[in-house]
């Protein structure tokens, strides 16, 4: 069968793509707000001033081959994006080494209307955080930049 015979798959429009990303981020963040975070991540975050009741995890991978035992991204209670990589024991309770704990806020796209792809990742992620943390209608909702 050649490519000309394959049915064309409709590409999602910008609004659909943004909605799918928002739904994915909301599902991941909701999951980790309901489930206990790995102890090593929770404690290291607290030691670095994170208030977990007002922070969300955007991505958290455990025991991924070729990576530290815990890695991912989060948004802090002060609306900073953090990329992390933590070496832990098998139970993720004992922190052995911090491979990365890096503020990546300046790398985020907070623009609400990007030509061709709509909202930037940062704008969508901040919206998810505000929704989950009950910050709808806050003074930050209309802000394009994090605090």
N, CA, C and O atoms as a GROMACS GRO file, in nm:
protein
  588
    1UNK      N    1   0.086  -0.118   0.000
    1UNK     CA    2   0.000   0.000   0.000
    1UNK      C    3   0.090   0.123   0.000
    1UNK      O    4   0.180   0.134   0.083
    2UNK      N    5   0.066   0.215  -0.091
    2UNK     CA    6   0.148   0.336  -0.093
    2UNK      C    7   0.081   0.448  -0.015
    2UNK      O    8  -0.036   0.438   0.022
    3UNK      N    9   0.155   0.554   0.008
    3UNK     CA   10   0.106   0.665   0.091
    3UNK      C   11  -0.018   0.731   0.034
    3UNK      O   12  -0.101   0.782   0.109
    4UNK      N   13  -0.033   0.730  -0.098
    4UNK     CA   14  -0.150   0.793  -0.161
    4UNK      C   15  -0.278   0.719  -0.127
    4UNK      O   16  -0.386   0.777  -0.134
    5UNK      N   17  -0.267   0.592  -0.091
    5UNK     CA   18  -0.386   0.512  -0.061
    5UNK      C   19  -0.428   0.520   0.085
    5UNK      O   20  -0.539   0.481   0.121
    6UNK      N   21  -0.339   0.571   0.170
    6UNK     CA   22  -0.372   0.581   0.313
    6UNK      C   23  -0.472   0.693   0.335
    6UNK      O   24  -0.464   0.798   0.272
    7UNK      N   25  -0.568   0.670   0.426
    7UNK     CA   26  -0.664   0.778   0.453
    7UNK      C   27  -0.595   0.897   0.518
    7UNK      O   28  -0.503   0.880   0.598
    8UNK      N   29  -0.638   1.016   0.484
    8UNK     CA   30  -0.580   1.136   0.544
    8UNK      C   31  -0.635   1.152   0.684
    8UNK      O   32  -0.756   1.143   0.707
    9UNK      N   33  -0.546   1.176   0.776
    9UNK     CA   34  -0.586   1.201   0.914
    9UNK      C   35  -0.596   1.351   0.931
    9UNK      O   36  -0.504   1.426   0.900
   10UNK      N   37  -0.709   1.394   0.982
   10UNK     CA   38  -0.730   1.537   1.003
   10UNK      C   39  -0.639   1.585   1.115
   10UNK      O   40  -0.634   1.526   1.223
   11UNK      N   41  -0.569   1.692   1.087
   11UNK     CA   42  -0.482   1.751   1.188
   11UNK      C   43  -0.568   1.835   1.282
   11UNK      O   44  -0.661   1.903   1.239
   12UNK      N   45  -0.536   1.830   1.411
   12UNK     CA   46  -0.612   1.908   1.509
   12UNK      C   47  -0.583   2.056   1.490
   12UNK      O   48  -0.471   2.096   1.458
   13UNK      N   49  -0.687   2.137   1.512
   13UNK     CA   50  -0.665   2.280   1.503
   13UNK      C   51  -0.596   2.330   1.630
   13UNK      O   52  -0.580   2.255   1.727
   14UNK      N   53  -0.556   2.455   1.630
   14UNK     CA   54  -0.480   2.512   1.741
   14UNK      C   55  -0.555   2.501   1.873
   14UNK      O   56  -0.497   2.463   1.975
   15UNK      N   57  -0.683   2.534   1.872
   15UNK     CA   58  -0.762   2.528   1.996
   15UNK      C   59  -0.767   2.384   2.049
   15UNK      O   60  -0.759   2.364   2.170
   16UNK      N   61  -0.782   2.286   1.961
   16UNK     CA   62  -0.785   2.146   2.004
   16UNK      C   63  -0.651   2.103   2.061
   16UNK      O   64  -0.646   2.033   2.162
   17UNK      N   65  -0.543   2.144   1.997
   17UNK     CA   66  -0.409   2.111   2.046
   17UNK      C   67  -0.385   2.172   2.184
   17UNK      O   68  -0.332   2.105   2.272
   18UNK      N   69  -0.424   2.297   2.203
   18UNK     CA   70  -0.409   2.362   2.333
   18UNK      C   71  -0.494   2.293   2.439
   18UNK      O   72  -0.450   2.276   2.552
   19UNK      N   73  -0.617   2.254   2.402
   19UNK     CA   74  -0.706   2.186   2.497
   19UNK      C   75  -0.650   2.049   2.537
   19UNK      O   76  -0.660   2.010   2.653
   20UNK      N   77  -0.591   1.978   2.442
   20UNK     CA   78  -0.531   1.847   2.474
   20UNK      C   79  -0.412   1.862   2.568
   20UNK      O   80  -0.398   1.785   2.663
   21UNK      N   81  -0.328   1.962   2.543
   21UNK     CA   82  -0.214   1.986   2.631
   21UNK      C   83  -0.263   2.023   2.770
   21UNK      O   84  -0.211   1.973   2.870
   22UNK      N   85  -0.361   2.111   2.778
   22UNK     CA   86  -0.414   2.150   2.908
   22UNK      C   87  -0.472   2.030   2.982
   22UNK      O   88  -0.451   2.015   3.102
   23UNK      N   89  -0.545   1.945   2.912
   23UNK     CA   90  -0.604   1.826   2.975
   23UNK      C   91  -0.495   1.731   3.025
   23UNK      O   92  -0.508   1.673   3.133
   24UNK      N   93  -0.388   1.715   2.946
   24UNK     CA   94  -0.278   1.628   2.988
   24UNK      C   95  -0.209   1.682   3.113
   24UNK      O   96  -0.182   1.607   3.206
   25UNK      N   97  -0.182   1.812   3.114
   25UNK     CA   98  -0.117   1.874   3.230
   25UNK      C   99  -0.207   1.868   3.353
   25UNK      O  100  -0.160   1.843   3.464
   26UNK      N  101  -0.336   1.891   3.333
   26UNK     CA  102  -0.432   1.886   3.444
   26UNK      C  103  -0.439   1.745   3.502
   26UNK      O  104  -0.443   1.728   3.624
   27UNK      N  105  -0.440   1.644   3.416
   27UNK     CA  106  -0.446   1.505   3.463
   27UNK      C  107  -0.321   1.470   3.544
   27UNK      O  108  -0.331   1.410   3.651
   28UNK      N  109  -0.204   1.506   3.492
   28UNK     CA  110  -0.078   1.476   3.561
   28UNK      C  111  -0.070   1.549   3.695
   28UNK      O  112  -0.038   1.489   3.798
   29UNK      N  113  -0.099   1.678   3.693
   29UNK     CA  114  -0.091   1.758   3.817
   29UNK      C  115  -0.194   1.710   3.919
   29UNK      O  116  -0.163   1.703   4.038
   30UNK      N  117  -0.314   1.678   3.875
   30UNK     CA  118  -0.418   1.628   3.965
   30UNK      C  119  -0.377   1.496   4.028
   30UNK      O  120  -0.396   1.473   4.147
   31UNK      N  121  -0.320   1.409   3.945
   31UNK     CA  122  -0.275   1.278   3.995
   31UNK      C  123  -0.177   1.296   4.110
   31UNK      O  124  -0.191   1.233   4.215
   32UNK      N  125  -0.077   1.383   4.091
   32UNK     CA  126   0.026   1.399   4.194
   32UNK      C  127  -0.021   1.482   4.312
   32UNK      O  128   0.041   1.478   4.418
   33UNK      N  129  -0.129   1.558   4.297
   33UNK     CA  130  -0.186   1.628   4.413
   33UNK      C  131  -0.265   1.530   4.500
   33UNK      O  132  -0.276   1.550   4.621
   34UNK      N  133  -0.320   1.425   4.439
   34UNK     CA  134  -0.400   1.326   4.512
   34UNK      C  135  -0.314   1.213   4.567
   34UNK      O  136  -0.349   1.153   4.669
   35UNK      N  137  -0.204   1.184   4.501
   35UNK     CA  138  -0.116   1.075   4.542
   35UNK      C  139   0.004   1.134   4.615
   35UNK      O  140   0.046   1.247   4.587
   36UNK      N  141   0.058   1.059   4.708
   36UNK     CA  142   0.176   1.107   4.779
   36UNK      C  143   0.295   1.118   4.685
   36UNK      O  144   0.323   1.026   4.608
   37UNK      N  145   0.363   1.231   4.692
   37UNK     CA  146   0.486   1.248   4.616
   37UNK      C  147   0.594   1.159   4.676
   37UNK      O  148   0.587   1.125   4.794
   38UNK      N  149   0.694   1.121   4.597
   38UNK     CA  150   0.807   1.050   4.656
   38UNK      C  151   0.868   1.134   4.769
   38UNK      O  152   0.884   1.255   4.756
   39UNK      N  153   0.900   1.069   4.879
   39UNK     CA  154   0.949   1.138   4.998
   39UNK      C  155   1.071   1.225   4.967
   39UNK      O  156   1.079   1.339   5.013
   40UNK      N  157   1.165   1.172   4.889
   40UNK     CA  158   1.286   1.248   4.859
   40UNK      C  159   1.253   1.379   4.787
   40UNK      O  160   1.311   1.482   4.819
   41UNK      N  161   1.162   1.375   4.692
   41UNK     CA  162   1.122   1.497   4.620
   41UNK      C  163   1.049   1.591   4.713
   41UNK      O  164   1.078   1.711   4.716
   42UNK      N  165   0.955   1.539   4.790
   42UNK     CA  166   0.877   1.622   4.881
   42UNK      C  167   0.968   1.696   4.980
   42UNK      O  168   0.956   1.817   4.998
   43UNK      N  169   1.058   1.622   5.042
   43UNK     CA  170   1.147   1.682   5.144
   43UNK      C  171   1.246   1.780   5.081
   43UNK      O  172   1.272   1.886   5.137
   44UNK      N  173   1.302   1.744   4.965
   44UNK     CA  174   1.398   1.835   4.901
   44UNK      C  175   1.327   1.964   4.858
   44UNK      O  176   1.381   2.073   4.873
   45UNK      N  177   1.207   1.950   4.805
   45UNK     CA  178   1.129   2.069   4.768
   45UNK      C  179   1.101   2.157   4.889
   45UNK      O  180   1.118   2.279   4.883
   46UNK      N  181   1.058   2.095   4.998
   46UNK     CA  182   1.033   2.173   5.121
   46UNK      C  183   1.158   2.243   5.169
   46UNK      O  184   1.153   2.359   5.210
   47UNK      N  185   1.272   2.173   5.163
   47UNK     CA  186   1.399   2.233   5.206
   47UNK      C  187   1.436   2.352   5.118
   47UNK      O  188   1.513   2.439   5.160
   48UNK      N  189   1.384   2.356   4.995
   48UNK     CA  190   1.409   2.467   4.903
   48UNK      C  191   1.294   2.567   4.901
   48UNK      O  192   1.282   2.647   4.808
   49UNK      N  193   1.210   2.563   5.004
   49UNK     CA  194   1.107   2.664   5.023
   49UNK      C  195   0.976   2.642   4.949
   49UNK      O  196   0.894   2.733   4.944
   50UNK      N  197   0.955   2.526   4.892
   50UNK     CA  198   0.830   2.502   4.819
   50UNK      C  199   0.718   2.467   4.916
   50UNK      O  200   0.731   2.380   5.002
   51UNK      N  201   0.608   2.536   4.899
   51UNK     CA  202   0.483   2.504   4.970
   51UNK      C  203   0.404   2.414   4.877
   51UNK      O  204   0.346   2.461   4.779
   52UNK      N  205   0.401   2.284   4.906
   52UNK     CA  206   0.341   2.188   4.815
   52UNK      C  207   0.191   2.206   4.799
   52UNK      O  208   0.135   2.163   4.698
   53UNK      N  209   0.125   2.269   4.895
   53UNK     CA  210  -0.019   2.291   4.881
   53UNK      C  211  -0.051   2.391   4.770
   53UNK      O  212  -0.164   2.397   4.722
   54UNK      N  213   0.048   2.470   4.729
   54UNK     CA  214   0.027   2.572   4.626
   54UNK      C  215   0.120   2.551   4.506
   54UNK      O  216   0.137   2.642   4.424
   55UNK      N  217   0.179   2.433   4.496
   55UNK     CA  218   0.267   2.399   4.384
   55UNK      C  219   0.203   2.282   4.308
   55UNK      O  220   0.119   2.210   4.363
   56UNK      N  221   0.242   2.264   4.182
   56UNK     CA  222   0.194   2.148   4.108
   56UNK      C  223   0.310   2.080   4.036
   56UNK      O  224   0.409   2.145   4.000
   57UNK      N  225   0.297   1.950   4.016
   57UNK     CA  226   0.392   1.872   3.939
   57UNK      C  227   0.339   1.862   3.797
   57UNK      O  228   0.228   1.813   3.774
   58UNK      N  229   0.418   1.909   3.700
   58UNK     CA  230   0.378   1.902   3.560
   58UNK      C  231   0.416   1.768   3.498
   58UNK      O  232   0.346   1.715   3.412
   59UNK      N  233   0.526   1.714   3.545
   59UNK     CA  234   0.573   1.585   3.496
   59UNK      C  235   0.660   1.524   3.603
   59UNK      O  236   0.743   1.591   3.664
   60UNK      N  237   0.638   1.395   3.626
   60UNK     CA  238   0.718   1.323   3.724
   60UNK      C  239   0.738   1.181   3.674
   60UNK      O  240   0.642   1.106   3.658
   61UNK      N  241   0.862   1.146   3.650
   61UNK     CA  242   0.897   1.012   3.603
   61UNK      C  243   0.978   0.943   3.712
   61UNK      O  244   1.068   1.002   3.772
   62UNK      N  245   0.945   0.817   3.735
   62UNK     CA  246   1.014   0.736   3.834
   62UNK      C  247   1.080   0.617   3.765
   62UNK      O  248   1.017   0.548   3.684
   63UNK      N  249   1.206   0.594   3.797
   63UNK     CA  250   1.279   0.476   3.750
   63UNK      C  251   1.280   0.463   3.598
   63UNK      O  252   1.270   0.352   3.545
   64UNK      N  253   1.292   0.574   3.528
   64UNK     CA  254   1.297   0.571   3.382
   64UNK      C  255   1.439   0.529   3.342
   64UNK      O  256   1.536   0.589   3.388
   65UNK      N  257   1.452   0.428   3.256
   65UNK     CA  258   1.586   0.379   3.220
   65UNK      C  259   1.677   0.491   3.167
   65UNK      O  260   1.638   0.572   3.084
   66UNK      N  261   1.799   0.493   3.218
   66UNK     CA  262   1.898   0.590   3.174
   66UNK      C  263   1.887   0.726   3.238
   66UNK      O  264   1.966   0.816   3.206
   67UNK      N  265   1.793   0.745   3.329
   67UNK     CA  266   1.773   0.873   3.397
   67UNK      C  267   1.785   0.852   3.547
   67UNK      O  268   1.781   0.738   3.594
   68UNK      N  269   1.801   0.962   3.624
   68UNK     CA  270   1.797   0.948   3.770
   68UNK      C  271   1.663   0.887   3.813
   68UNK      O  272   1.566   0.889   3.736
   69UNK      N  273   1.656   0.836   3.933
   69UNK     CA  274   1.534   0.768   3.981
   69UNK      C  275   1.410   0.858   3.976
   69UNK      O  276   1.300   0.809   3.949
   70UNK      N  277   1.427   0.987   4.002
   70UNK     CA  278   1.314   1.081   3.999
   70UNK      C  279   1.353   1.199   3.911
   70UNK      O  280   1.459   1.259   3.931
   71UNK      N  281   1.269   1.234   3.814
   71UNK     CA  282   1.295   1.353   3.733
   71UNK      C  283   1.163   1.407   3.679
   71UNK      O  284   1.064   1.335   3.666
   72UNK      N  285   1.164   1.535   3.648
   72UNK     CA  286   1.044   1.598   3.594
   72UNK      C  287   1.049   1.748   3.604
   72UNK      O  288   1.155   1.810   3.609
   73UNK      N  289   0.929   1.807   3.607
   73UNK     CA  290   0.915   1.953   3.616
   73UNK      C  291   0.799   1.985   3.709
   73UNK      O  292   0.703   1.908   3.722
   74UNK      N  293   0.810   2.099   3.772
   74UNK     CA  294   0.704   2.146   3.860
   74UNK      C  295   0.692   2.297   3.851
   74UNK      O  296   0.782   2.365   3.801
   75UNK      N  297   0.581   2.349   3.902
   75UNK     CA  298   0.564   2.493   3.920
   75UNK      C  299   0.551   2.516   4.069
   75UNK      O  300   0.466   2.456   4.135
   76UNK      N  301   0.634   2.604   4.122
   76UNK     CA  302   0.635   2.631   4.266
   76UNK      C  303   0.517   2.718   4.306
   76UNK      O  304   0.442   2.768   4.222
   77UNK      N  305   0.503   2.736   4.435
   77UNK     CA  306   0.400   2.824   4.489
   77UNK      C  307   0.426   2.969   4.453
   77UNK      O  308   0.335   3.051   4.463
   78UNK      N  309   0.547   3.002   4.412
   78UNK     CA  310   0.580   3.139   4.370
   78UNK      C  311   0.582   3.151   4.217
   78UNK      O  312   0.636   3.247   4.162
   79UNK      N  313   0.523   3.052   4.150
   79UNK     CA  314   0.507   3.051   4.005
   79UNK      C  315   0.639   3.047   3.929
   79UNK      O  316   0.655   3.112   3.825
   80UNK      N  317   0.733   2.970   3.982
   80UNK     CA  318   0.859   2.944   3.914
   80UNK      C  319   0.855   2.801   3.861
   80UNK      O  320   0.804   2.711   3.928
   81UNK      N  321   0.909   2.780   3.742
   81UNK     CA  322   0.918   2.648   3.682
   81UNK      C  323   1.053   2.588   3.720
   81UNK      O  324   1.157   2.652   3.704
   82UNK      N  325   1.050   2.465   3.771
   82UNK     CA  326   1.171   2.397   3.815
   82UNK      C  327   1.182   2.262   3.742
   82UNK      O  328   1.088   2.184   3.740
   83UNK      N  329   1.298   2.238   3.683
   83UNK     CA  330   1.331   2.106   3.627
   83UNK      C  331   1.418   2.036   3.731
   83UNK      O  332   1.511   2.096   3.785
   84UNK      N  333   1.388   1.911   3.759
   84UNK     CA  334   1.463   1.840   3.863
   84UNK      C  335   1.501   1.700   3.819
   84UNK      O  336   1.433   1.636   3.739
   85UNK      N  337   1.614   1.655   3.874
   85UNK     CA  338   1.663   1.519   3.857
   85UNK      C  339   1.726   1.480   3.990
   85UNK      O  340   1.824   1.540   4.033
   86UNK      N  341   1.670   1.378   4.054
   86UNK     CA  342   1.717   1.336   4.185
   86UNK      C  343   1.753   1.189   4.186
   86UNK      O  344   1.674   1.104   4.144
   87UNK      N  345   1.873   1.159   4.234
   87UNK     CA  346   1.915   1.020   4.255
   87UNK      C  347   1.870   0.982   4.395
   87UNK      O  348   1.900   1.051   4.493
   88UNK      N  349   1.797   0.870   4.404
   88UNK     CA  350   1.744   0.825   4.533
   88UNK      C  351   1.769   0.676   4.550
   88UNK      O  352   1.825   0.610   4.463
   89UNK      N  353   1.726   0.625   4.664
   89UNK     CA  354   1.726   0.480   4.682
   89UNK      C  355   1.607   0.422   4.606
   89UNK      O  356   1.530   0.497   4.545
   90UNK      N  357   1.591   0.291   4.609
   90UNK     CA  358   1.484   0.225   4.533
   90UNK      C  359   1.344   0.266   4.577
   90UNK      O  360   1.251   0.263   4.497
   91UNK      N  361   1.329   0.305   4.702
   91UNK     CA  362   1.197   0.343   4.755
   91UNK      C  363   1.167   0.492   4.737
   91UNK      O  364   1.057   0.537   4.770
   92UNK      N  365   1.264   0.567   4.687
   92UNK     CA  366   1.251   0.712   4.664
   92UNK      C  367   1.234   0.790   4.794
   92UNK      O  368   1.178   0.900   4.795
   93UNK      N  369   1.283   0.732   4.903
   93UNK     CA  370   1.274   0.801   5.031
   93UNK      C  371   1.404   0.871   5.068
   93UNK      O  372   1.402   0.976   5.132
   94UNK      N  373   1.515   0.813   5.030
   94UNK     CA  374   1.646   0.868   5.067
   94UNK      C  375   1.708   0.936   4.945
   94UNK      O  376   1.728   0.874   4.840
   95UNK      N  377   1.736   1.065   4.960
   95UNK     CA  378   1.800   1.141   4.853
   95UNK      C  379   1.950   1.113   4.856
   95UNK      O  380   2.016   1.139   4.957
   96UNK      N  381   2.003   1.061   4.747
   96UNK     CA  382   2.146   1.032   4.739
   96UNK      C  383   2.223   1.146   4.676
   96UNK      O  384   2.333   1.180   4.720
   97UNK      N  385   2.165   1.207   4.570
   97UNK     CA  386   2.236   1.314   4.501
   97UNK      C  387   2.136   1.395   4.418
   97UNK      O  388   2.040   1.340   4.363
   98UNK      N  389   2.159   1.524   4.411
   98UNK     CA  390   2.079   1.612   4.327
   98UNK      C  391   2.155   1.632   4.196
   98UNK      O  392   2.261   1.695   4.194
   99UNK      N  393   2.102   1.578   4.088
   99UNK     CA  394   2.163   1.595   3.957
   99UNK      C  395   2.125   1.732   3.899
   99UNK      O  396   2.206   1.797   3.834
  100UNK      N  397   2.001   1.774   3.924
  100UNK     CA  398   1.954   1.904   3.874
  100UNK      C  399   1.838   1.953   3.959
  100UNK      O  400   1.751   1.876   3.999
  101UNK      N  401   1.840   2.081   3.983
  101UNK     CA  402   1.728   2.153   4.045
  101UNK      C  403   1.742   2.294   3.987
  101UNK      O  404   1.805   2.381   4.047
  102UNK      N  405   1.683   2.312   3.870
  102UNK     CA  406   1.712   2.431   3.791
  102UNK      C  407   1.585   2.509   3.761
  102UNK      O  408   1.485   2.451   3.720
  103UNK      N  409   1.591   2.640   3.782
  103UNK     CA  410   1.480   2.728   3.749
  103UNK      C  411   1.478   2.747   3.597
  103UNK      O  412   1.572   2.800   3.539
  104UNK      N  413   1.370   2.703   3.534
  104UNK     CA  414   1.358   2.713   3.388
  104UNK      C  415   1.244   2.809   3.349
  104UNK      O  416   1.193   2.802   3.237
  105UNK      N  417   1.207   2.896   3.440
  105UNK     CA  418   1.097   2.990   3.414
  105UNK      C  419   1.125   3.075   3.292
  105UNK      O  420   1.035   3.096   3.210
  106UNK      N  421   1.247   3.124   3.277
  106UNK     CA  422   1.280   3.212   3.165
  106UNK      C  423   1.273   3.140   3.030
  106UNK      O  424   1.272   3.205   2.926
  107UNK      N  425   1.270   3.008   3.031
  107UNK     CA  426   1.261   2.931   2.907
  107UNK      C  427   1.117   2.906   2.863
  107UNK      O  428   1.094   2.850   2.756
  108UNK      N  429   1.021   2.948   2.945
  108UNK     CA  430   0.880   2.919   2.916
  108UNK      C  431   0.819   3.026   2.826
  108UNK      O  432   0.861   3.141   2.825
  109UNK      N  433   0.719   2.984   2.750
  109UNK     CA  434   0.643   3.074   2.664
  109UNK      C  435   0.511   3.105   2.734
  109UNK      O  436   0.425   3.018   2.747
  110UNK      N  437   0.496   3.229   2.779
  110UNK     CA  438   0.376   3.270   2.852
  110UNK      C  439   0.278   3.347   2.764
  110UNK      O  440   0.178   3.399   2.813
  111UNK      N  441   0.305   3.353   2.634
  111UNK     CA  442   0.220   3.429   2.542
  111UNK      C  443   0.089   3.354   2.522
  111UNK      O  444   0.088   3.233   2.502
  112UNK      N  445  -0.022   3.428   2.528
  112UNK     CA  446  -0.155   3.369   2.513
  112UNK      C  447  -0.195   3.346   2.367
  112UNK      O  448  -0.278   3.260   2.339
  113UNK      N  449  -0.137   3.422   2.275
  113UNK     CA  450  -0.177   3.413   2.134
  113UNK      C  451  -0.055   3.410   2.044
  113UNK      O  452  -0.016   3.512   1.988
  114UNK      N  453   0.005   3.292   2.029
  114UNK     CA  454   0.119   3.274   1.939
  114UNK      C  455   0.066   3.238   1.801
  114UNK      O  456  -0.017   3.147   1.789
  115UNK      N  457   0.111   3.305   1.696
  115UNK     CA  458   0.066   3.270   1.561
  115UNK      C  459   0.102   3.125   1.529
  115UNK      O  460   0.217   3.084   1.541
  116UNK      N  461   0.004   3.049   1.487
  116UNK     CA  462   0.027   2.911   1.445
  116UNK      C  463   0.012   2.805   1.550
  116UNK      O  464  -0.018   2.690   1.517
  117UNK      N  465   0.031   2.840   1.679
  117UNK     CA  466   0.012   2.736   1.781
  117UNK      C  467  -0.058   2.785   1.907
  117UNK      O  468  -0.058   2.714   2.007
  118UNK      N  469  -0.115   2.901   1.905
  118UNK     CA  470  -0.199   2.945   2.017
  118UNK      C  471  -0.121   2.976   2.142
  118UNK      O  472  -0.019   3.045   2.139
  119UNK      N  473  -0.170   2.925   2.252
  119UNK     CA  474  -0.110   2.954   2.382
  119UNK      C  475   0.023   2.883   2.399
  119UNK      O  476   0.041   2.769   2.356
  120UNK      N  477   0.116   2.953   2.465
  120UNK     CA  478   0.245   2.892   2.497
  120UNK      C  479   0.231   2.793   2.611
  120UNK      O  480   0.136   2.800   2.690
  121UNK      N  481   0.327   2.701   2.620
  121UNK     CA  482   0.326   2.599   2.725
  121UNK      C  483   0.317   2.663   2.863
  121UNK      O  484   0.239   2.618   2.947
  122UNK      N  485   0.396   2.767   2.887
  122UNK     CA  486   0.396   2.833   3.018
  122UNK      C  487   0.260   2.891   3.053
  122UNK      O  488   0.216   2.880   3.168
  123UNK      N  489   0.193   2.951   2.956
  123UNK     CA  490   0.060   3.008   2.980
  123UNK      C  491  -0.039   2.899   3.017
  123UNK      O  492  -0.120   2.917   3.108
  124UNK      N  493  -0.034   2.787   2.946
  124UNK     CA  494  -0.126   2.676   2.974
  124UNK      C  495  -0.096   2.616   3.111
  124UNK      O  496  -0.188   2.590   3.189
  125UNK      N  497   0.032   2.594   3.140
  125UNK     CA  498   0.070   2.535   3.268
  125UNK      C  499   0.030   2.624   3.386
  125UNK      O  500  -0.016   2.574   3.489
  126UNK      N  501   0.047   2.755   3.371
  126UNK     CA  502   0.008   2.847   3.478
  126UNK      C  503  -0.143   2.844   3.500
  126UNK      O  504  -0.190   2.853   3.613
  127UNK      N  505  -0.217   2.832   3.391
  127UNK     CA  506  -0.363   2.825   3.403
  127UNK      C  507  -0.404   2.700   3.482
  127UNK      O  508  -0.494   2.706   3.565
  128UNK      N  509  -0.336   2.588   3.455
  128UNK     CA  510  -0.364   2.464   3.527
  128UNK      C  511  -0.332   2.481   3.675
  128UNK      O  512  -0.410   2.440   3.761
  129UNK      N  513  -0.217   2.542   3.706
  129UNK     CA  514  -0.180   2.563   3.846
  129UNK      C  515  -0.285   2.648   3.918
  129UNK      O  516  -0.328   2.615   4.028
  130UNK      N  517  -0.324   2.756   3.855
  130UNK     CA  518  -0.422   2.845   3.918
  130UNK      C  519  -0.554   2.775   3.939
  130UNK      O  520  -0.621   2.795   4.041
  131UNK      N  521  -0.593   2.692   3.844
  131UNK     CA  522  -0.719   2.618   3.859
  131UNK      C  523  -0.710   2.519   3.974
  131UNK      O  524  -0.800   2.514   4.058
  132UNK      N  525  -0.603   2.441   3.979
  132UNK     CA  526  -0.590   2.340   4.084
  132UNK      C  527  -0.569   2.400   4.222
  132UNK      O  528  -0.609   2.342   4.322
  133UNK      N  529  -0.507   2.516   4.227
  133UNK     CA  530  -0.478   2.579   4.357
  133UNK      C  531  -0.584   2.680   4.397
  133UNK      O  532  -0.568   2.753   4.495
  134UNK      N  533  -0.693   2.686   4.322
  134UNK     CA  534  -0.802   2.775   4.356
  134UNK      C  535  -0.769   2.922   4.341
  134UNK      O  536  -0.815   3.004   4.420
  135UNK      N  537  -0.690   2.956   4.240
  135UNK     CA  538  -0.648   3.095   4.221
  135UNK      C  539  -0.718   3.160   4.103
  135UNK      O  540  -0.666   3.258   4.048
  136UNK      N  541  -0.833   3.110   4.063
  136UNK     CA  542  -0.905   3.170   3.951
  136UNK      C  543  -0.939   3.314   3.982
  136UNK      O  544  -0.977   3.350   4.093
  137UNK      N  545  -0.925   3.395   3.879
  137UNK     CA  546  -0.961   3.536   3.895
  137UNK      C  547  -0.859   3.616   3.973
  137UNK      O  548  -0.884   3.731   4.008
  138UNK      N  549  -0.742   3.554   4.001
  138UNK     CA  550  -0.641   3.628   4.077
  138UNK      C  551  -0.581   3.738   3.990
  138UNK      O  552  -0.605   3.744   3.870
  139UNK      N  553  -0.505   3.824   4.053
  139UNK     CA  554  -0.442   3.933   3.979
  139UNK      C  555  -0.342   3.878   3.878
  139UNK      O  556  -0.302   3.950   3.786
  140UNK      N  557  -0.301   3.753   3.892
  140UNK     CA  558  -0.204   3.695   3.802
  140UNK      C  559  -0.269   3.640   3.676
  140UNK      O  560  -0.200   3.616   3.577
  141UNK      N  561  -0.398   3.620   3.676
  141UNK     CA  562  -0.469   3.558   3.563
  141UNK      C  563  -0.446   3.636   3.434
  141UNK      O  564  -0.435   3.576   3.327
  142UNK      N  565  -0.439   3.766   3.442
  142UNK     CA  566  -0.422   3.845   3.320
  142UNK      C  567  -0.275   3.876   3.292
  142UNK      O  568  -0.243   3.934   3.188
  143UNK      N  569  -0.189   3.840   3.382
  143UNK     CA  570  -0.046   3.868   3.366
  143UNK      C  571   0.017   3.771   3.266
  143UNK      O  572  -0.012   3.652   3.269
  144UNK      N  573   0.102   3.823   3.180
  144UNK     CA  574   0.172   3.737   3.085
  144UNK      C  575   0.300   3.681   3.143
  144UNK      O  576   0.353   3.583   3.092
  145UNK      N  577   0.349   3.739   3.247
  145UNK     CA  578   0.474   3.695   3.310
  145UNK      C  579   0.445   3.644   3.450
  145UNK      O  580   0.356   3.694   3.517
  146UNK      N  581   0.521   3.542   3.496
  146UNK     CA  582   0.504   3.495   3.634
  146UNK      C  583   0.562   3.597   3.732
  146UNK      O  584   0.637   3.687   3.694
  147UNK      N  585   0.525   3.580   3.856
  147UNK     CA  586   0.580   3.667   3.959
  147UNK      C  587   0.726   3.643   3.978
  147UNK      O  588   0.790   3.708   4.062
   0.00000   0.00000   0.00000
